[in-house]
Amino acid sequence: MKKLKKVLFKTKEEAEAQTGYFSVSSLMITHDLARKIYSYISSNGLTTFSQPNQKKTCNNTYTLNFTLKIYHNTDKPKAYISLPGAIGYYKHTLETRVSRINPGSPTEQIITHYPSDDNLRKFEELKARSPTLEQIYFWIVQKYPHDLLWMDYSMNELSFGGWGKSSESGDND
């Protein structure tokens, strides 16, 4: 059985009611929608790391739960949202560091530096307000379904009977 290029479920409950199991791992979206999502990420302080790829044809913006990749090819501009995200800039503030003073001597001291309560609080607040890839998918389906071009997803295909709510058929390659 061929896998559909995309399926359009408005809620997780609807998806699981029709499939038994539903999970999203990657989305291809229009360049316009990618700019809207980038604006949302930036204005809400959800970026954990950002950098261009080595060839500078794409800019990768990381959040805790997903990565937004916007390609700059003017012939066919495209964008992807995919797993995983990254802790990025927060990594060094969340680490427990151990320092040794005079290692190997009888006066050796081991000092442990734990993350500050303020840094832990900021990270927990970021986690609480960071959407998951599936939440982004359901938001796109509800608000911009035509901007979803393709997706990589998993579902229990044996119980899926709602072919009328899906897009055209085709391989997912």
N, C-alpha and C positions, 0 to 999 in steps of 0.2 A: 504494500500500500504506500502510495506517495505521501510524503509529509507536506502539509500546506506551507506556503511562504509566510503566512501570518494568520493568526486567529484573533478575533476581537471579542473579548469578554470585558464587561464593564466593571465587574467586581470579582474578588477572589472567591466569594461564595458562589457566584454564578459559574465561574470556571471549574471549581471543584465539584459542584452539583452535576455538571455535564460530563466531566472527565474523571472524577475520582481523585486525581492528582494533577497539579499544574504548577510549573516552575519556568521562569524566564531567565536566560543567561546572557542574551545579547540582543540589541535592537539596532536596526539601521533606520535612520530618520532623515528628514529633509534638513537642508542647511538652515532654513529659516527657523524651524523648531529648535534646532541645536543652539542657535543664538538666544532664543527665549530661555531655554534651560540653563545656558551659561549665565545669562543675566540673573536668573533666579538663584543659582549657586553663588554667584559673586555678591549679590545684594544681601543674602542671608548669611554670609560668612561661612559657607560650607566647604570651601576649598581647603584641602589638606596638603596639596602639592600640585605644581603645574610646570610643564616643560614641553618644548617641541621635541619631535622625534629626531633621530640623527640626520636625516635628509632634509629636515625642516619643511616637510610637506604636510605636517599634521601637528596640531597642538593638543596635548593631553592634559586634561584637568581632572584631578583625582578628588574624590570625596571619600568618606569612610566606607561607603557601601557600593560605589560604582565609579567607573571612569568614563568621562565624556571625551571622545576623540573627534575633533573637527578637522577634516582634510581641506587643504587650500587649492586643490586642483580646480582651475576655473572652467575646464570643459565639463566635468561632472562633479560638482561639489557634493560632498556627502559627509555624513557624520554617524558615529556609532556610540551607543551607550552599552557598556559591558561590565561584567564582573571581572576581576575583583576591584575593590577600592584600595585605598592605602592610608596608613596612619600619617605618613609624610612628615611634615614639619613638627608634629606633636610627639614623634618618637623620642627625641632627646629629653623632652620634659616629663616623660612617663617612665623613664628608665630608673632602676635602682643601681647606683654606682658604688663600687667598693674601691677605696684608696688604701694603699699600704705605705706607711712611713717607716723608713729604715728596714726594708724587707730582709729577712734572714738574720737580723741581729737580735740580741736579747731585749732590746728596747723597741722591737717592732710593734707598731700600732696599726690596727685595722679600723678604718672609719667607713661607715656605711651612710651613703646619702640617698634618702628616699625621695620620691616625688613629693612636691609640696601639695598641701591640701587644696590650694588655689588652682594649681595645674590640673589636679585630678577632677576638681569641680568643673572647670572649663571644658575638659574632655568629656565628662559625663553629660554636660549640657549640649555639646556638639552631637554626641551620639543620640540624644533624645530628639533633636530636631532634624537629623539627617534622614531623608527618605531612602528607602531601599529601592533596588532596581524594579521590583514588582510594583511598588507603589507608583513609581514613575510610569511604568507600563499602563497601569489602570487609569492614571491621570491622562495619559496621551489618548487612550481609547475613548475616554469620555469627552475630551475637549478637542483633540486634533487627530481623529482616526485616519484621515487621509494623508497625514504626515508620517505615518508609520509605514515604511517601505518593505521591511523584511524583519524577521526575528528568528532567533534560535531559542527553542523552548522544549520542554519535556512535559508529557502528559500520558495518562493511561489511555492509549488509543482504543482499546477494546470497548470501553464504556462510552466513548465519545459519539453522540448521535446528533449533535447540533451543527451539521455541515452548513446549514443555511446562514449561520453567523460567522462563517469563515470567509477568507478571501480566495482568490483564484488558486488552483492547485499547481504544484510544481515542486521540484526538488529543492532541498534546503542547502544546496552546495554553493 
